[in-house]
Amino acid sequence: MSPLTQVFLSGLASRYDSEIQQVAGLSAMARAATCADLQQLLLTHHSETESHVGKLERVFEALGVEVRGADCGITAALLRDCDETTARCRDSPALNAALIACAQKIEHQEIASYGCLREWAVLLGSKETAGLIEELLDQEKTANQALIKLAKFRCNPEALDETVPDVPSSSDRFGHEIVGVKAPLGKR
C-alpha cells in the first residue's frame, strides 16, 4: 500500500468519525438556535450529514476496505467550543450569530478535508471514490454558503442591535452621577 493510500484511508476514517459526531452536534445546535431559519438550516444539514455517513460507507466499499472511523479530535474540539459558546450566549441576541460562526468553523474544516481527499482519490485513480467525495464537498460548500447568507442578512445584524443591559446608577467619589450605558454595542 502506497504512503498516499495510507494517508487517504486515514483521512477517510477521520471524516467518517467527524460526520458521526456532527449528527449529534447539529441536533444540539438546532435546539439551541432561536432563529427559525437557522434551526431549519441546521436540521436540513443534519439530514445531509446522516447521508454523508452512508456515502462515506460507500466510499470504503468502493475501495474494498473495511468501514472504520478514527477519532477526529478537531471536530470534537469544535463541537465542545460550540457547546461552550451556546452556554455563554444563551440569553443573548448574539446567540444565532455565534452558532453560525461555530457551524462555519466545522464546515471550513470539512471543505478543506474533503478537498484534499478528492484530489488524492483522483491521484490514486479511483474515479468512483473521487465522484462520491466531490458530492460531499459540494454539499459542504452549499451549507457554508447558506450559513454566510443567513449570517450576513439576518443573524449578524440582529446581534449588532443588542443593547448593553441597564446598569444601576451610582456616584463616583466626587459625587457625580454615573449612569448605565444603553447605547447599542458597536455604535458607541
Residue, then its C-alpha position, 0 to 999 in steps of 0.5 A: m500500500s502506497p504512503l498516499t493510500q495510507v494517508f487517504l484511508s486515514g483521512l477517510a476514517s477521520r471524516y467518517d468519525s467527524e460526520i458521526q459526531q456532527v449528527a449529534g452536534l447539529s441536533a444540539m445546535a438546532r435546539a439551541a438556535t432561536c432563529a427559525d431559519l437557522q434551526q431549519l438550516l441546521l436540521t436540513h444539514h443534519s439530514e445531509t450529514e446522516s447521508h454523508v455517513g452512508k456515502l462515506e460507507r460507500v466510499f470504503e466499499a468502493l475501495g474494498v476496505e473495511v468501514r472504520g472511523a478514527d477519532c477526529g479530535i478537531t471536530a470534537a474540539l469544535l463541537r465542545d467550543c460550540d457547546e461552550t459558546t451556546a452556554r455563554c450566549r444563551d440569553s443573548p441576541a448574539l446567540n444565532a450569530a455565534l452558532i453560525a460562526c461555530a457551524q462555519k468553523i466545522e464546515h471550513q474544516e470539512i471543505a478543506s478535508y474533503g478537498c484534499l481527499r478528492e484530489w488524492a482519490v483522483l491521484l490514486g485513480s479511483k474515479e468512483t471514490a473521487g465522484l462520491i467525495e466531490e458530492l460531499l464537498d459540494q454539499e459542504k460548500t452549499a451549507n457554508q454558503a447558506l450559513i454566510k447568507l443567513a449570517k450576513f442578512r439576518c443573524n449578524p445584524e440582529a446581534l449588532d442591535e443588542t443593547v448593553p443591559d441597564v446598569p444601576s446608577s451610582s456616584d463616583r467619589f466626587g459625587h457625580e452621577i454615573v449612569g448605565v450605558k444603553a447605547p447599542l454595542g458597536k455604535r458607541 
